[in-house]
Amino acid sequence: MSVTQRQVEFIGAHMKDPCQVGKLYRRVHLLRALLAIRSQMTSVFVAYPSGNQYHSEMITGACAAASTGGRVVSAWSTLDTSGSPIAQSVESWIEGADAFVADISLVNANVTYELGYAIGLDKPTRLIRSTHLDFKPIKAVGLLDTLGYDGYDYADKLRRILSKPDETNRWGEVAKNKEQPLFILQPPKPTDAAMRLTSAVKKIARIKFRNFNPAEISRLNASEAYGLVLSSYGVIAFWMDGTNEEVIRNNQRAAFIYGIARGKGIPCRLIAHDSQTLPLDLHDQAHRWWKLEDLDTVVADFRGNLADFQNEFVSIKHHDERLLETLTCGDPVAENEATTLADHFLETDAFQRTLSGEANVLVGRKGSGKTAVFLQVRDLSRANKENIVIDLIPDGYQLIKMKEFILDKLSLGTRKEVIAAFWEYVLWLEIAYKLLEKDELRALRDQRLYPGYEKLKSLFEQRVDTGTGDFSERLKRLAQNVVDRFRESNLVDLELNQLDSSKVLEAIYGQDVRMLREAVLEYLRLKGFVLFLFDNLDRFWTPGGFTDDDAMIVVGLTESMQEIARKFRRKNLDFRWGIFVRSDVYEFLIRGMADYGKLAVQSLEWADRSLLKQLFEQRLKASAIDIREDWPTLWSRASVSTVAGRPVLDFLIDGSLMRPRYLIRLFETARRRAVTFGRGKIAEEDYLVALKELGWQVLEDLDREIADLVPKGSDLLFEVVQQRENLTASKLRYIASRELKDPESIGKLIDVMLWNGSLGVMEGDSARYIFDVGYKRQYLATLLKGDDDASLSLHPTLVAALSAS
């Protein structure tokens, strides 16, 4: 507290003893001197995980030893917390400190939150870690290991580190996303709570959002997390219960993201169940729910906070903004740039065929751009308000109960009939739901529509199996209702061969769906075409891998689409449809079950390097539309021209395994690193470090893809990468035989690895990967056939993950 000269004189005038007045003046001058010294003193706050007494004592001792007359280094354990909540105390210490140090020797949510908070406050930050402790748990999380740190072994080295000048690399400026203002950190697996909250955001708050979904991208590094938060006007993260690797990853991300948002003053919600115990820093800050309905209230209340922040936010364009802060390749997840995708979307022949309805089954590897095509076809078709566009993006989570209860109890023939009937029911209800939603106001004003609308509404409301949530909630409720009707009908207690079609249909429909169907078709005479788009069909299976039942679900969907299309044609109505599915799932399971000749299949794979280069160039140009420079000049200012002796674009495309998602992520990681280090252009080192980081992402993604089709193949890819020297077909089979006991599974493993691009076959001096041979797996398989000594090659991006730093 400061003391003015006037206050001192007032107090002195009321003191009768001159000695006391003299003492007062001397004490005030001493206080002023101490305050002046304190104002020039630097304070450093050190956060570290507690639990190990030796570790704690070494840090507190090093802090004391590193403190000087002008710089105080304080460990959190030495500061007084009495009388105030832990979280408020820690935040106030970080706010009052001039610099922040985080010890990341162990995975610790408190430290991760505090680091995020300090970064949000733009504090100079330094990371330290004990080299005595295993760094693998930190690397497994994939968040903080991408940041630079100082390693220490004993107290003296730690003291020298803590005595270093307080410097920090600058985190770049990030533009706000006005079109999709909310960011949601989704839990590792779909849950009722996540589904309810997402539905509330869509239906109650009516906010467009972006998200990070671990089912799509396995790793999230610190710079990506920072960008996602800074570009948002509001942030929501879920806290999960448990101790497995997925839960730890999620909670580390949640702590870091929540900390950044708090530091930046961005409205944020950390969602936790009322029964959960959170780390001290976060326990009192979490927004709790007990019943699912509570999440509706959380979202409704949060909407106001987000809207206020958005209205009050003032964007300041800094004069020193650098080219690399403007130039961006976009987001690797298409849903997160749905509102801007049209600005840089590359219209390929596959896209045109999908838009015109010539292609129905769209297949591509994960990250090949299926969702981008889905979104563009949807938006362009919606441009004509007469068209009815039904875009569905479900998760397999909604069908688990139906699979467990029905599919496991019925014979193969009955199973197929149940699936086909179920999908046809779902599709007709969704068309009706969309018509009623779309024309709710218009039908009141348009006398041509009103009679048909009222009839359709009456028929639909007689059988409200779906409720009013988003599609994920409606599908889950419908599946549960079908299960309940099967239970009530006692059909599952009969002999499998005694089930007849009428009983099956009665259990599924509850009542005849024909009248509803005819009402839909009659109403559509006054409308344009109907377009059905189904994405995320690769999420229908359970964690144990993709089974024949899962394939049957997809095949049943395609057959139901074909049947509906026939009914539309009989009425001279235009029905178009497209389902998007992973190409490896289609190649190894669905293709063999479906009537291949009747399906209009379109590959969305990228085989033309020139097209991929055009995609990359188009994306960067779209972000720099206000910069009046030709492409060669702009690119030369933004990046070095070669990496490891190769042109940068060739390096990026080779590293991406010909998947746009990896191309975008590889470039963006290098760009953000260059910005952080204050460079004017991306350096060769930035690209090489980015490739190493992408390697971990690709390793995890491809390992998941293998496990989906070869259930016991999990983690085999990591082992193969570690034993990659002199890799041959026989060596690979030997490695695989430790987990896979039959030759058929081992053969399938190799086929899947060839298909996803992780494995290539040496032909002469060069490796041939699936994208080098027009995605003709049979060609690569022929090179291996009967030759146990055939040389194999793992893709360089995978190898980069395990290369020395």
C-alpha positions in Angstrom: 0.0 0.0 0.0 1.5 3.4 -1.0 1.6 6.4 1.5 1.3 10.0 0.2 3.3 13.0 1.6 0.0 14.6 2.6 -1.1 11.6 4.6 2.2 11.5 6.4 1.9 15.3 7.2 -1.7 14.8 8.5 -0.7 12.0 10.8 2.4 13.9 12.0 0.4 17.0 12.8 -1.7 15.0 15.3 1.3 13.4 17.0 2.5 15.3 20.1 5.9 13.5 20.6 8.5 14.9 18.1 10.5 11.6 18.4 7.5 9.6 17.2 7.0 12.0 14.3 10.7 11.4 13.4 10.3 7.7 13.6 7.2 7.8 11.4 9.1 9.8 8.7 12.1 7.4 8.8 9.8 4.3 8.6 7.8 5.9 5.7 11.0 6.6 3.8 12.3 3.1 4.5 8.9 1.7 3.2 9.2 3.8 0.1 12.7 2.6 -0.5 11.6 -1.0 -0.1 8.7 -0.5 -2.4 11.0 1.1 -5.0 13.4 -1.8 -4.8 10.5 -4.3 -5.0 9.2 -2.5 -8.1 12.5 -3.1 -9.8 12.8 -6.7 -8.6 12.0 -9.6 -10.9 9.8 -12.4 -9.5 9.7 -15.9 -11.0 7.1 -18.4 -10.1 8.0 -22.1 -10.4 5.3 -24.8 -10.7 6.1 -28.4 -10.2 4.3 -31.7 -9.5 4.4 -32.6 -5.8 4.5 -36.1 -4.4 8.3 -36.8 -4.4 9.9 -35.3 -1.4 13.5 -35.4 -2.8 12.3 -33.8 -6.0 10.4 -31.1 -4.1 13.4 -30.3 -1.8 15.8 -30.1 -4.8 13.5 -27.6 -6.6 12.8 -25.4 -3.5 16.6 -25.4 -2.7 17.5 -24.5 -6.3 14.9 -21.7 -6.3 16.5 -20.3 -3.1 20.0 -20.6 -4.5 19.0 -18.9 -7.8 17.4 -15.9 -6.0 19.4 -12.7 -5.9 18.9 -9.2 -4.6 17.1 -8.2 -7.8 15.4 -11.5 -8.7 13.3 -13.8 -6.5 12.6 -17.3 -7.7 9.7 -18.9 -5.7 8.5 -22.4 -5.7 4.8 -22.8 -5.3 5.1 -24.8 -2.1 6.9 -22.0 -0.3 4.0 -19.5 -0.8 1.3 -19.2 1.7 -2.1 -20.5 0.7 -4.0 -20.1 4.0 -7.3 -18.4 3.9 -8.0 -18.6 0.1 -8.9 -21.2 -2.5 -5.9 -23.0 -4.1 -6.9 -22.0 -7.6 -7.3 -18.3 -6.8 -4.0 -18.3 -4.9 -2.1 -19.9 -7.8 -3.6 -17.7 -10.4 -2.8 -14.6 -8.3 0.8 -15.7 -7.9 1.2 -16.3 -11.7 -0.4 -12.9 -12.4 1.9 -11.2 -10.0 5.1 -12.9 -11.3 7.3 -11.5 -14.1 8.1 -15.0 -15.4 6.9 -18.5 -15.1 8.7 -21.9 -14.9 7.0 -25.2 -15.2 8.5 -28.5 -14.3 7.1 -31.2 -16.7 9.1 -34.1 -15.3 5.8 -35.9 -14.6 2.3 -35.7 -16.1 0.4 -33.4 -13.8 -2.8 -31.6 -14.5 -2.2 -28.8 -12.1 1.1 -27.9 -13.7 -0.3 -28.2 -17.2 -3.2 -25.9 -16.2 -0.8 -23.3 -14.7 1.4 -23.4 -17.8 -1.6 -22.8 -20.0 -2.7 -19.9 -17.7 0.8 -18.3 -17.8 0.9 -18.6 -21.6 -2.6 -17.0 -21.8 -1.2 -14.1 -19.7 1.7 -13.8 -22.1 4.2 -14.4 -19.3 7.8 -15.4 -20.3 7.8 -19.1 -19.8 10.4 -21.8 -19.4 10.0 -25.6 -19.2 12.3 -27.8 -17.2 12.4 -31.5 -16.6 14.5 -34.0 -14.6 16.5 -36.3 -16.9 16.3 -38.9 -14.2 12.6 -39.5 -14.8 11.1 -41.4 -17.8 9.9 -38.9 -20.5 7.7 -41.5 -22.2 4.5 -40.6 -20.3 4.9 -37.0 -21.4 5.6 -38.0 -25.0 2.6 -40.4 -24.9 0.3 -37.4 -24.1 1.8 -35.6 -27.2 1.1 -32.1 -25.8 4.0 -30.5 -24.0 6.8 -32.7 -25.5 6.6 -30.5 -28.6 7.8 -27.5 -26.6 11.5 -26.9 -25.9 12.7 -27.6 -22.4 15.8 -27.5 -20.2 16.9 -30.8 -18.8 18.5 -31.0 -15.3 20.0 -33.9 -13.3 21.1 -32.4 -10.0 20.4 -29.2 -8.0 23.4 -27.2 -9.2 22.4 -27.6 -12.9 18.8 -26.7 -12.0 20.1 -23.6 -10.1 22.0 -22.5 -13.3 18.8 -23.0 -15.4 16.7 -21.0 -13.0 19.3 -18.2 -13.0 19.0 -17.8 -16.8 17.5 -14.6 -18.1 13.7 -14.7 -18.3 13.0 -15.0 -22.1 10.2 -16.6 -24.0 9.4 -17.4 -27.6 6.5 -15.4 -28.9 3.3 -17.2 -29.5 1.8 -15.9 -32.8 -1.2 -13.8 -33.3 -4.3 -15.8 -34.3 -7.4 -14.3 -36.0 -10.8 -15.0 -34.5 -13.2 -17.3 -36.2 -16.4 -15.3 -36.4 -18.3 -18.0 -38.3 -17.6 -20.9 -35.9 -17.0 -19.0 -32.7 -17.1 -22.0 -30.2 -14.4 -24.6 -29.8 -15.2 -27.9 -28.1 -12.6 -30.4 -26.8 -14.5 -33.7 -27.3 -13.9 -36.7 -25.0 -11.9 -39.6 -26.4 -15.0 -41.7 -27.1 -18.6 -40.7 -27.6 -20.6 -40.4 -24.4 -24.2 -39.5 -23.6 -23.0 -36.3 -22.0 -20.9 -35.2 -25.0 -23.8 -36.0 -27.4 -26.3 -34.1 -25.2 -24.0 -31.1 -24.9 -23.3 -31.0 -28.7 -27.0 -31.3 -29.4 -27.7 -28.4 -27.0 -25.1 -26.3 -28.7 -26.9 -26.9 -32.1 -30.5 -26.8 -31.0 -30.6 -24.5 -27.9 -27.6 -22.1 -28.3 -27.6 -22.4 -32.1 -23.9 -21.8 -32.2 -21.7 -23.1 -35.0 -18.6 -24.7 -33.5 -15.3 -26.4 -34.2 -14.0 -29.3 -32.3 -11.0 -31.6 -31.6 -12.2 -35.2 -31.9 -9.6 -37.8 -30.9 -11.4 -40.3 -33.1 -10.3 -38.1 -36.1 -6.9 -36.9 -35.0 -5.0 -38.8 -32.2 -2.5 -36.1 -31.2 -2.9 -32.4 -30.3 0.3 -30.4 -29.7 0.6 -27.3 -27.7 0.8 -24.8 -30.6 -2.3 -26.3 -32.2 -4.2 -26.1 -28.8 -3.1 -22.5 -28.5 -4.4 -21.7 -32.0 -7.7 -23.4 -31.4 -8.3 -21.4 -28.2 -7.1 -18.0 -29.5 -9.3 -18.3 -32.6 -12.4 -18.9 -30.5 -14.9 -16.7 -28.6 -15.8 -19.5 -26.3 -14.2 -22.9 -25.2 -15.8 -26.0 -23.7 -13.8 -29.0 -22.5 -14.8 -32.3 -20.9 -13.1 -33.8 -17.9 -13.0 -37.6 -17.8 -12.8 -40.2 -15.1 -10.2 -43.0 -15.2 -6.5 -43.6 -15.4 -5.9 -45.1 -18.8 -3.8 -43.4 -21.5 -6.8 -41.9 -23.4 -8.3 -40.3 -20.3 -4.9 -38.9 -19.2 -4.5 -37.4 -22.6 -7.9 -35.8 -22.6 -7.5 -34.3 -19.1 -4.1 -32.9 -19.9 -5.5 -31.3 -23.0 -8.5 -30.0 -21.1 -6.3 -28.5 -18.3 -4.0 -26.8 -20.9 -6.8 -25.4 -23.0 -8.8 -24.3 -20.0 -5.8 -22.5 -18.6 -5.0 -20.6 -21.9 -8.7 -19.6 -22.1 -8.7 -18.3 -18.5 -5.5 -16.4 -19.0 -6.8 -14.8 -22.2 -10.2 -14.0 -20.6 -12.0 -16.1 -23.1 -15.3 -17.5 -21.8 -14.7 -21.2 -21.0 -16.4 -24.2 -19.4 -14.8 -27.2 -17.9 -17.5 -29.9 -17.8 -17.3 -32.5 -15.1 -19.8 -34.9 -13.5 -20.9 -34.0 -10.0 -19.2 -37.2 -8.7 -15.8 -36.5 -10.1 -12.8 -35.3 -8.1 -10.6 -32.9 -10.0 -7.0 -31.7 -9.3 -6.8 -28.9 -6.7 -6.5 -26.1 -9.3 -9.6 -27.2 -11.2 -11.9 -28.8 -8.7 -13.8 -25.6 -7.8 -13.7 -24.2 -11.3 -15.5 -27.1 -13.1 -19.1 -26.7 -14.2 -20.9 -29.8 -12.8 -23.8 -31.8 -14.1 -25.8 -34.6 -12.5 -28.6 -35.3 -15.0 -28.1 -35.0 -18.7 -30.7 -32.2 -18.7 -28.3 -30.1 -16.6 -26.1 -29.8 -19.7 -28.9 -27.9 -21.5 -28.7 -25.3 -18.7 -25.0 -25.1 -18.9 -25.1 -24.4 -22.6 -28.0 -21.9 -22.4 -26.1 -19.9 -19.7 -22.8 -20.1 -21.6 -24.4 -18.8 -24.8 -24.8 -15.4 -23.1 -21.2 -15.2 -22.0 -20.0 -16.1 -25.4 -22.3 -13.6 -27.1 -21.2 -10.8 -24.7 -17.5 -11.5 -25.3 -18.0 -11.7 -29.1 -19.8 -8.3 -29.1 -17.3 -6.6 -26.9 -14.2 -8.1 -28.5 -12.1 -5.6 -30.5 -9.7 -6.9 -33.1 -6.4 -5.0 -33.2 -4.2 -5.4 -36.2 -0.6 -5.1 -35.1 1.7 -3.1 -37.3 4.5 -5.6 -36.9 2.3 -8.6 -38.0 4.5 -10.9 -40.0 3.7 -12.8 -43.2 3.7 -16.1 -41.5 1.0 -15.0 -39.1 -1.3 -14.2 -42.1 -0.4 -17.1 -44.3 -2.1 -20.4 -43.4 -3.0 -23.7 -45.0 -6.2 -24.0 -42.9 -7.4 -26.6 -40.5 -6.6 -30.3 -41.0 -10.2 -31.2 -40.0 -12.7 -30.1 -42.6 -15.6 -29.6 -40.1 -13.6 -26.9 -38.4 -13.5 -24.8 -41.5 -16.9 -25.6 -42.9 -17.8 -21.9 -43.3 -14.7 -21.0 -45.2 -14.1 -24.2 -47.2 -15.5 -22.7 -50.4 -12.8 -20.1 -50.5 -10.1 -22.6 -51.2 -11.8 -25.9 -52.1 -10.3 -27.7 -55.2 -13.1 -29.0 -57.4 -11.9 -32.4 -58.7 -13.7 -34.8 -61.0 -14.7 -37.0 -58.1 -16.4 -34.0 -56.5 -18.3 -33.1 -59.6 -19.6 -36.7 -60.0 -20.7 -36.7 -56.3 -22.5 -33.3 -56.8 -24.4 -34.5 -59.9 -25.5 -37.7 -58.2 -23.5 -40.0 -60.4 -21.4 -41.4 -57.5 -23.1 -42.9 -54.5 -20.4 -44.7 -52.5 -17.4 -42.4 -51.9 -14.3 -44.1 -50.6 -11.0 -42.6 -49.4 -8.4 -43.2 -46.7 -8.7 -41.3 -43.4 -7.6 -37.7 -44.1 -8.1 -37.9 -47.8 -10.8 -35.2 -47.9 -14.1 -37.1 -47.7 -15.7 -34.7 -45.3 -14.5 -31.7 -47.4 -16.4 -33.2 -50.4 -19.4 -34.0 -48.2 -19.6 -30.3 -46.9 -19.2 -28.7 -50.4 -21.7 -31.0 -52.0 -24.1 -30.3 -49.2 -23.7 -26.5 -49.3 -23.9 -26.2 -53.1 -27.0 -28.3 -53.2 -28.6 -26.2 -50.4 -28.1 -23.1 -52.5 -31.4 -23.9 -54.2 -33.9 -23.5 -51.4 -36.3 -26.0 -53.0 -33.9 -28.8 -52.6 -34.1 -31.0 -49.5 -30.6 -31.8 -48.3 -30.3 -34.3 -45.4 -26.7 -34.4 -44.1 -26.1 -37.0 -41.4 -22.9 -37.4 -39.4 -23.5 -40.2 -36.8 -21.2 -42.0 -34.5 -21.3 -45.8 -34.1 -22.0 -45.2 -30.4 -25.7 -44.8 -31.1 -26.1 -48.4 -32.5 -24.2 -50.4 -30.0 -27.2 -51.5 -28.0 -29.1 -52.5 -31.1 -26.1 -54.5 -32.3 -25.6 -56.2 -29.0 -29.3 -57.1 -28.4 -30.5 -57.9 -31.9 -27.7 -58.7 -34.2 -26.1 -61.2 -31.9 -29.4 -63.1 -31.4 -30.7 -63.4 -34.9 -29.8 -65.7 -37.8 -27.8 -64.3 -40.7 -30.9 -64.1 -43.0 -33.1 -62.4 -40.4 -30.2 -60.2 -39.4 -29.9 -58.8 -42.9 -33.7 -58.2 -43.0 -33.6 -56.4 -39.7 -30.8 -54.1 -40.8 -32.5 -53.2 -44.2 -35.8 -52.6 -42.5 -34.2 -50.5 -39.8 -32.4 -48.2 -42.2 -35.4 -47.7 -44.5 -37.4 -46.7 -41.4 -34.6 -44.3 -40.3 -34.3 -42.7 -43.8 -38.0 -42.1 -44.3 -38.4 -40.6 -40.9 -35.4 -38.3 -41.5 -36.8 -37.1 -44.8 -40.1 -36.3 -43.0 -38.3 -34.6 -40.1 -36.3 -32.4 -42.5 -39.4 -31.4 -44.5 -41.2 -30.4 -41.4 -38.2 -28.5 -40.0 -37.5 -26.7 -43.2 -41.0 -25.7 -44.1 -42.4 -24.9 -40.6 -42.9 -21.2 -41.3 -43.1 -21.3 -45.0 -46.1 -23.8 -45.1 -48.1 -21.3 -43.1 -47.7 -18.7 -45.9 -47.8 -21.0 -48.9 -51.3 -22.5 -49.5 -49.8 -25.0 -52.0 -47.7 -26.5 -49.2 -50.1 -26.2 -46.2 -52.4 -29.1 -46.7 -49.6 -31.6 -47.5 -47.5 -30.2 -44.6 -50.3 -30.7 -42.1 -51.0 -34.2 -43.2 -47.3 -35.1 -43.0 -47.0 -33.5 -39.6 -49.9 -35.5 -38.3 -48.5 -38.8 -39.5 -45.1 -38.0 -38.2 -46.3 -37.0 -34.8 -48.3 -40.2 -34.5 -45.0 -42.1 -34.4 -42.5 -39.7 -32.8 -39.8 -42.3 -32.3 -37.0 -39.8 -32.8 -37.5 -36.9 -30.5 -36.2 -33.4 -31.3 -32.5 -33.5 -30.7 -29.8 -33.7 -33.4 -29.4 -36.8 -35.5 -27.1 -38.5 -33.1 -29.7 -38.3 -30.3 -32.5 -39.2 -32.7 -30.7 -42.3 -34.0 -29.9 -43.5 -30.5 -33.5 -43.1 -29.3 -34.8 -44.8 -32.4 -32.4 -47.8 -31.9 -33.5 -48.1 -28.3 -37.2 -48.0 -29.3 -36.6 -50.8 -31.8 -34.8 -52.9 -29.1 -37.7 -52.3 -26.7 -40.3 -53.4 -29.3 -38.3 -56.6 -29.9 -38.3 -57.2 -26.2 -42.0 -56.6 -25.9 -42.8 -58.8 -28.9 -40.9 -61.8 -27.4 -39.4 -62.4 -30.9 -36.0 -63.1 -29.5 -37.4 -66.0 -27.5 -38.6 -67.8 -30.6 -36.6 -70.2 -32.6 -34.4 -68.3 -35.1 -36.0 -69.9 -38.1 -39.5 -69.2 -36.9 -39.3 -65.4 -37.4 -41.2 -64.2 -40.4 -41.0 -60.9 -42.2 -44.3 -59.4 -40.9 -43.2 -59.9 -37.3 -39.8 -58.4 -37.9 -41.3 -55.3 -39.6 -43.8 -54.9 -36.9 -41.1 -54.9 -34.2 -39.1 -52.3 -36.1 -41.8 -50.0 -37.3 -44.3 -50.3 -34.5 -46.9 -49.6 -37.1 -47.1 -49.4 -40.9 -44.7 -46.9 -42.3 -46.4 -46.9 -45.8 -48.8 -44.0 -45.1 -45.9 -41.8 -43.9 -43.9 -42.8 -46.9 -46.7 -41.9 -49.4 -47.3 -38.6 -47.6 -43.6 -37.7 -48.0 -43.6 -38.6 -51.7 -46.7 -36.6 -52.4 -45.4 -33.5 -50.6 -42.1 -33.7 -52.5 -43.9 -33.1 -55.8 -43.8 -29.4 -54.9 -40.1 -29.4 -54.0 -36.7 -29.9 -55.8 -34.5 -33.0 -55.5 -33.7 -34.8 -52.3 -30.1 -35.4 -51.4 -29.1 -37.8 -48.7 -25.4 -37.5 -47.5 -24.0 -39.9 -44.8 -20.6 -39.2 -43.4 -18.5 -40.9 -40.7 -19.6 -44.5 -41.6 -16.1 -45.6 -40.4 -17.3 -44.9 -36.9 -20.0 -47.5 -36.8 -17.9 -50.2 -35.3 -17.0 -50.8 -31.7 -13.4 -50.5 -30.2 -12.8 -54.2 -30.9 -12.5 -53.6 -34.6 -14.7 -53.6 -37.7 -16.7 -56.9 -37.9 -18.9 -58.5 -40.5 -21.9 -57.2 -38.6 -20.6 -53.7 -39.0 -20.0 -54.3 -42.7 -23.6 -55.6 -42.9 -24.9 -52.3 -41.4 -23.2 -50.3 -44.1 -24.3 -52.7 -46.9 -27.8 -52.6 -45.4 -27.7 -48.8 -45.6 -26.6 -48.8 -49.3 -29.4 -51.3 -50.2 -32.0 -49.2 -48.4 -30.8 -46.1 -50.3 -31.2 -48.0 -53.6 -34.7 -49.1 -52.6 -35.8 -45.6 -51.8 -34.3 -44.3 -55.0 -36.4 -46.8 -56.9 -39.5 -45.6 -55.1 -38.7 -42.0 -56.0 -38.1 -42.9 -59.7 -41.6 -44.6 -59.9 -43.0 -41.2 -58.8 -40.7 -39.3 -61.2 -38.9 -37.7 -58.3 -35.2 -37.0 -58.1 -33.4 -38.7 -55.3 -29.6 -38.5 -54.9 -27.5 -40.0 -52.3 -23.9 -40.4 -51.2 -22.3 -42.3 -48.4 -18.7 -41.7 -47.3 -16.6 -44.6 -46.0 -13.0 -45.4 -45.4 -11.4 -47.0 -48.4 -9.6 -49.8 -46.5 -12.9 -50.8 -44.8 -14.6 -50.9 -48.2 -11.7 -52.7 -49.8 -11.4 -55.5 -47.2 -15.0 -56.0 -46.0 -17.8 -54.2 -47.7 -16.8 -54.8 -51.3 -17.0 -58.5 -50.9 -20.4 -58.4 -49.3 -22.1 -55.9 -51.6 -23.4 -56.4 -55.1 -20.3 -54.5 -56.4 -21.7 -54.1 -60.0 -24.7 -52.2 -58.8 -22.9 -49.6 -56.7 -21.6 -46.3 -58.3 -18.3 -46.2 -56.4 -16.0 -43.2 -56.6 -12.5 -43.1 -55.1 -11.5 -39.9 -53.4 -7.8 -40.9 -53.2 -5.1 -38.6 -54.4 -2.7 -40.1 -57.0 -1.8 -36.9 -58.9 1.0 -34.9 -57.1 0.2 -31.9 -59.3 -3.3 -31.7 -58.0 -2.1 -31.9 -54.4 0.3 -29.1 -55.1 -2.5 -27.1 -56.6 -4.6 -27.7 -53.5 -1.8 -26.5 -51.2 -1.2 -23.4 -53.3 -4.9 -22.6 -53.5 -5.2 -22.8 -49.7 -2.3 -20.5 -49.0 -3.4 -17.9 -51.6 -6.9 -17.8 -50.0 -5.4 -16.8 -46.7 -3.2 -14.0 -48.3 -5.9 -12.5 -50.5 -5.1 -9.0 -49.4 -1.4 -9.4 -50.2 -0.7 -8.1 -53.7 2.1 -10.4 -54.8 2.4 -13.2 -57.3 2.7 -16.7 -55.9 6.4 -17.3 -56.5 7.3 -14.1 -54.7 5.0 -14.8 -51.8 6.2 -18.3 -51.4 9.9 -17.3 -51.5 9.2 -14.8 -48.7 7.4 -17.4 -46.6 9.7 -20.4 -46.9 13.1 -21.8 -47.7 13.2 -23.4 -51.1 14.5 -26.8 -50.2 14.6 -29.3 -47.4 17.2 -32.1 -47.3 18.1 -31.2 -50.9 14.5 -31.5 -52.2 12.0 -28.7 -53.2 9.8 -27.9 -50.2 6.6 -28.9 -51.9 8.0 -32.3 -52.8 9.1 -32.7 -49.2 5.6 -31.8 -47.9 3.8 -34.1 -50.3 6.1 -37.0 -49.7 5.7 -36.5 -46.0 1.9 -36.4 -46.2 1.4 -39.9 -47.6 -0.7 -38.2 -50.2 -3.4 -37.3 -47.6 -4.4 -33.6 -47.5 -4.9 -33.7 -43.8 -1.3 -34.6 -43.2 -0.1 -32.1 -45.8 -2.0 -29.3 -44.0 -0.8 -30.4 -40.5 2.9 -30.8 -41.6 3.0 -27.3 -43.1 1.1 -25.7 -40.2 3.3 -27.3 -37.5 6.4 -25.9 -39.3 4.8 -22.5 -39.8 3.8 -22.1 -36.2 7.2 -23.2 -35.0 8.8 -20.5 -37.2 6.5 -17.9 -35.8 7.3 -19.0 -32.2 11.0 -18.6 -32.9 10.4 -15.2 -34.4 11.6 -16.1 -37.9 10.6 -14.2 -41.0 10.3 -17.4 -43.1 10.0 -21.1 -42.4 13.4 -22.7 -42.0 14.6 -26.2 -43.0 14.8 -27.1 -39.3 11.2 -26.2 -38.8 10.1 -28.6 -41.5 12.3 -31.4 -40.2 10.9 -31.0 -36.6 7.4 -30.8 -38.0 7.9 -34.1 -39.9 9.1 -35.8 -36.7 5.9 -34.6 -34.9 3.7 -35.7 -37.8 5.4 -39.1 -37.7 4.0 -39.7 -34.3 0.5 -38.7 -35.5 0.8 -41.0 -38.5 2.1 -43.9 -36.5 -0.8 -43.7 -34.1 -3.4 -43.2 -36.9 -2.2 -46.1 -39.0 -1.9 -48.3 -36.0 -5.6 -47.7 -35.3 -6.5 -48.4 -38.9 -4.6 -51.7 -38.7 -6.3 -52.7 -35.4 -9.8 -51.9 -36.9 -9.3 -54.6 -39.5 -6.8 -56.9 -37.8 -8.0 -56.7 -34.1 -4.8 -58.3 -32.7 -2.6 -56.1 -34.8 -2.6 -53.2 -32.3 1.0 -51.8 -31.6 2.6 -54.1 -34.2 3.4 -51.1 -36.4 5.4 -49.6 -33.6 7.4 -52.8 -33.3 8.0 -53.0 -37.0 9.3 -49.5 -37.1 11.8 -50.2 -34.4 13.0 -53.3 -36.2 12.9 -51.7 -39.7 16.6 -52.5 -40.7 16.8 -55.0 -43.5 13.1 -55.5 -43.4 11.8 -58.4 -45.7 8.5 -60.1 -46.1 9.7 -63.1 -44.0 11.0 -60.8 -41.2 7.7 -58.9 -41.1 5.8 -62.2 -40.9 8.0 -63.4 -38.1 7.4 -60.2 -36.1 3.7 -60.4 -36.7 3.5 -64.1 -35.7 4.2 -63.2 -32.1 0.7 -61.8 -31.9 -1.1 -63.3 -34.9 -1.1 -67.1 -34.8 -2.6 -67.9 -38.2 -1.1 -67.1 -41.7 -4.4 -65.6 -42.9 -4.3 -62.9 -40.3 -0.6 -62.2 -41.0 -1.4 -61.9 -44.7 -4.2 -59.5 -44.0 -2.0 -57.4 -41.8 0.5 -57.0 -44.7 -2.3 -56.2 -47.1 -3.7 -53.5 -44.8 -0.2 -52.0 -44.2 0.3 -51.9 -48.0 -3.1 -50.3 -48.4 -2.7 -47.5 -45.8 0.7 -46.5 -47.1 2.8 -47.4 -44.1 4.6 -50.2 -46.0 6.1 -50.1 -49.5 7.8 -52.7 -51.6 11.3 -52.2 -53.0 11.5 -52.3 -56.8 15.1 -51.8 -57.8 16.5 -49.0 -55.7 13.3 -47.2 -55.0 10.3 -48.0 -52.7 6.9 -48.3 -54.3 3.9 -47.3 -52.1 0.2 -47.7 -52.7 -0.2 -44.1 -54.1 2.7 -44.7 -56.5 0.8 -47.5 -58.3 -2.6 -45.9 -58.6 -3.9 -47.6 -55.4 -3.6 -51.0 -57.0 -2.9 -53.2 -54.0 -2.8 -56.3 -56.2 0.3 -54.9 -58.0 2.3 -54.6 -54.7 1.0 -58.0 -53.6 2.3 -59.5 -56.8 5.8 -58.2 -56.1 5.7 -60.0 -52.7 4.0 -63.2 -53.9 6.2 -66.3 -53.3 9.3 -64.2 -52.4 10.0 -64.3 -48.7 13.2 -62.3 -49.3 11.4 -59.4 -51.0 12.7 -56.1 -49.5 10.2 -53.9 -47.8 10.4 -50.2 -46.8 8.5 -48.3 -44.1 7.4 -44.9 -45.1 10.0 -42.2 -44.2 7.4 -40.2 -42.2 7.0 -43.1 -39.7 10.7 -43.5 -39.5 11.1 -39.8 -38.7 9.1 -40.2 -35.5 11.8 -42.3 -34.0 14.8 -40.5 -35.4 17.1 -38.7 -33.1 16.2 -35.1 -32.3 
